[in-house]
Amino acid sequence: MRPAELDRVTVAEAADRYVELVRARTVTGALSPSTAEVYARDVATLVELAGESTVLDDLTGADVDAILLAFARRPDGRRAAGSRGQGEKQGGQSPASQARFRRSISALFKHAALAGWVQLNPMTGSAV
């Protein structure tokens, strides 16, 4: 059931509220602490890429596509330059990391739709 009134929270406010909820789920055993931290890291990255003062409900499917592409192009900090041994160039995020990031922000937007932070889940309009 959709709340009667939209709560126009910023991306940063939504992220803080969502991460608090995710971490609380570790207490009940619904999530492992390491999974909660991955969600928290991905949501923090969303805040960085979307802009902390952006209103969550103002994000469109096209904005989500741009965020997903920006994430995909970010250097993977776990792979230090030259650590691959063959001098391969520093690439973006692995397909697995991209899929994980997409799942993390999709879960946030699903919760946001239920909580009344967005009118429509922008992930449904994402083409990437």
C-alpha positions as CSV (number, residue, x, y, z in Angstrom):
1,M,0.0,0.0,0.0
2,R,1.3,3.4,-1.0
3,P,1.5,6.1,1.6
4,A,-1.0,8.9,1.1
5,E,1.6,11.7,1.0
6,L,5.0,11.8,-0.6
7,D,8.0,12.5,1.7
8,R,10.4,14.5,-0.5
9,V,13.7,13.4,1.1
10,T,17.1,14.0,-0.4
11,V,19.2,11.1,-1.7
12,A,21.4,11.5,1.4
13,E,18.5,11.4,3.8
14,A,17.0,8.4,2.1
15,A,20.4,6.6,2.1
16,D,20.8,7.3,5.9
17,R,17.3,6.0,6.7
18,Y,17.7,3.0,4.4
19,V,21.2,2.0,5.8
20,E,19.9,2.3,9.3
21,L,17.1,-0.1,8.4
22,V,19.5,-2.5,6.7
23,R,21.9,-2.5,9.7
24,A,18.9,-3.2,12.0
25,R,18.1,-6.3,9.9
26,T,21.5,-7.8,11.0
27,V,20.2,-7.8,14.6
28,T,17.3,-10.1,13.6
29,G,19.6,-12.3,11.5
30,A,17.8,-11.3,8.3
31,L,21.1,-10.0,6.8
32,S,24.7,-10.8,7.6
33,P,26.8,-7.8,8.8
34,S,29.0,-8.1,5.7
35,T,26.0,-7.9,3.4
36,A,24.7,-4.9,5.3
37,E,28.1,-3.2,4.8
38,V,28.1,-3.9,1.1
39,Y,24.6,-2.3,0.8
40,A,25.8,0.6,2.9
41,R,28.9,1.1,0.7
42,D,26.8,0.9,-2.5
43,V,24.2,3.3,-1.2
44,A,27.0,5.7,-0.2
45,T,28.2,5.5,-3.8
46,L,24.7,6.3,-5.1
47,V,24.7,9.4,-2.9
48,E,28.1,10.4,-4.4
49,L,27.0,9.8,-8.0
50,A,23.4,11.3,-7.7
51,G,24.3,14.2,-5.5
52,E,23.5,14.3,-1.8
53,S,21.1,17.2,-2.1
54,T,19.1,15.8,-5.0
55,V,15.6,14.9,-4.1
56,L,15.2,11.1,-4.5
57,D,11.8,11.4,-6.2
58,D,13.3,13.7,-8.8
59,L,15.5,10.9,-10.2
60,T,14.3,9.3,-13.4
61,G,15.1,6.1,-15.2
62,A,17.5,8.1,-17.4
63,D,19.2,9.4,-14.2
64,V,19.5,5.8,-12.9
65,D,21.0,4.8,-16.2
66,A,23.6,7.6,-16.0
67,I,24.4,6.5,-12.4
68,L,24.8,2.9,-13.4
69,L,27.1,3.8,-16.2
70,A,29.2,6.1,-14.0
71,F,29.6,3.3,-11.5
72,A,30.6,0.9,-14.2
73,R,33.4,3.3,-15.4
74,R,34.7,3.9,-11.9
75,P,38.1,2.3,-11.2
76,D,37.9,-0.8,-9.1
77,G,39.9,0.2,-6.0
78,R,40.5,-3.5,-5.1
79,R,42.7,-3.9,-8.2
80,A,45.9,-1.9,-7.7
81,A,47.7,-0.8,-10.8
82,G,50.0,-3.6,-12.0
83,S,48.6,-6.2,-9.5
84,R,47.3,-8.3,-12.4
85,G,50.8,-9.0,-13.4
86,Q,50.5,-8.4,-17.1
87,G,50.4,-4.6,-17.1
88,E,46.7,-4.6,-18.0
89,K,45.1,-1.2,-18.0
90,Q,43.1,-0.3,-14.9
91,G,39.5,-1.0,-15.9
92,G,36.1,-0.1,-14.5
93,Q,34.0,-2.3,-12.3
94,S,33.6,-6.0,-12.9
95,P,30.3,-7.3,-14.3
96,A,29.7,-8.9,-10.9
97,S,30.3,-5.6,-9.1
98,Q,28.0,-3.8,-11.5
99,A,25.2,-6.4,-10.9
100,R,25.7,-6.1,-7.1
101,F,25.5,-2.3,-7.3
102,R,22.3,-2.5,-9.4
103,R,20.7,-4.9,-6.9
104,S,21.7,-2.7,-3.9
105,I,20.2,0.5,-5.4
106,S,17.2,-1.4,-6.7
107,A,16.5,-2.6,-3.1
108,L,16.8,1.0,-1.9
109,F,14.3,2.3,-4.5
110,K,11.9,-0.6,-3.8
111,H,11.9,0.4,-0.1
112,A,11.6,4.1,-1.1
113,A,8.5,3.4,-3.1
114,L,6.9,1.5,-0.1
115,A,8.0,4.3,2.3
116,G,6.6,7.1,0.2
117,W,9.9,8.7,-0.7
118,V,9.3,8.2,-4.5
119,Q,6.0,8.2,-6.5
120,L,7.4,5.7,-9.0
121,N,10.5,3.5,-8.7
122,P,12.9,4.9,-11.3
123,M,14.5,1.5,-11.7
124,T,11.4,0.5,-13.8
125,G,12.4,3.2,-16.3
126,S,16.1,2.2,-16.4
127,A,17.3,0.8,-19.7
128,V,20.8,-0.2,-18.6
